[in-house]
Amino acid sequence: MTRLGTGIGWRPEIAEDIARLPGIDWVEVVAENVCPGHVPDALLRLRERGTTVVPHGVSLGLGGAERPDPERLSALAERAEALGSPLVTEHIAFVRAGGPLTGSPAIEAGHLLPVPRTRDALDVLCENVAIAQAALPVPLALENIAALISWPGEEMTEGQFLAELVERTGVRLLIDVANLHTNHVNRDEDPAAALDELPTEAIAYVHVAGGVERDGVWHDSHAHPVTQPVLDVLAELCARTTPPGVLLERDEDFPAAEELAGELDAIRAVTTAGVTATDAGPAPKHRPNGNGIPDIDAARERLARAQSALLSALVAGGPVPEGFDRRRLGVQSRALTSKRAGVVAKVAPELPEILGDGYRRAFEGYADGRPMTGATAATRWRSSSICWRPVTSGTRRRGDGSRCGGRSAPDPPRWPRTRWRASRAGPGSC
């Protein structure tokens, strides 16, 4: 197991701070934000001075019903090789649904959504992981995710689900203690119980991040300071094993370097105090999963229908599937729209400037019932901005943007569509 030490999520906005922070042993970079031929100079300088860089993927959707896309796998492998990484990481999540398995249009969530902890989902995940492992040049580790919603009819706890995944595939685990805390608040799941069931020897490293509670719901924002309850979960983990690495995540509202240093010191204090005699050793032996799961195609079809129905309810105005908490689905749906609006504002910053305080409400009106599609993250977000016809032309077909929390979305000011399209269209990020 590679010893990583203490690290931080590398983001361009804090690249200079990261270069000056003391005691940074390694960094993690969002894989889809790095192009092998155009690695940022600041990241290259870290590599040159011996800092390990780990690519962290967000778009494979290994928990989805479809088999992993070969092009996405190839891209992740290319980044691992370009960065000289000892491993790559992804998530136990689904990020898209629909398509050939359901005979419906493929749609994107733009977010990591939980998979049901069922036999069908586990069988599909295990086969997808095996496919990914065969395509990647370095070991793969998978992260537990935070969730606002729970699937009805789950058959396993999170710890049991992860333990069997490791047993069947030999995959490593990236344990996010902030996500364990999130699921404690939102799904009443005990972090200590989950940790007790985990094969701690399979842990590759640990994530620590901040969040915020609103109206009894914990939002894993990565935009707030790390809270004491999250550090307490980290302490629980460190009482059971010594993690090979611990990393601080921050994605928004970046604080001063001094505050980041303080959070890293707090993390180090917990990991040092929790050093155990038990060291993480080799991952447990696993029984090969291969492609020999009985009725795997039928399991994929069942999972596809379930995930498609859920995602349709969240982003396309579909009915709430039976057994789901309607209020929580509403919270998740609004969170997805808010995230989409935020990303579009970064892709096309002139839009909030044009619309001012009305930007969010106008975008919500546009996005209502218009799910994202597209092959890549760059394509999806650029499409959301370019195809926002009410903004770019000042015109609207009947019904466009008419459902915005029960109100009519405002008519934005006119701006010539051709001029704006030309400013937005262009090559992808690579």
Secondary structure by P-SEA (a helix, b strand, c coil): cccccccccccccaaaaaaaccccccccccccccccccccaaaaaaaaabbbbbbbbccccccccccccaaaaaaaaaaaaaacccbbbbcccccccccccccccbbbccbbbbccccaaaaaaaaaaaaaaaaaccbbbbbbbbbbccccccccccaaaaaaaaaaaccbbbbccaaaaaaaaaaccccaaaaaaacccccccbbbbbccccccccccccccccccaaaaaaaaaaaacccccbbbbbbccccccaaaaaaaaaaaaaaaaaaccccccccccccccccccccaaaaaaaaaaaaaaaaaaaccccccccccccaaaaaaaaaaaaaaaaaaaaaaccccccccccaaaaaaaaaacccccccccaaaaaaaaaaacccccccccccccccccccccccccccccaaaaaaaccccccc
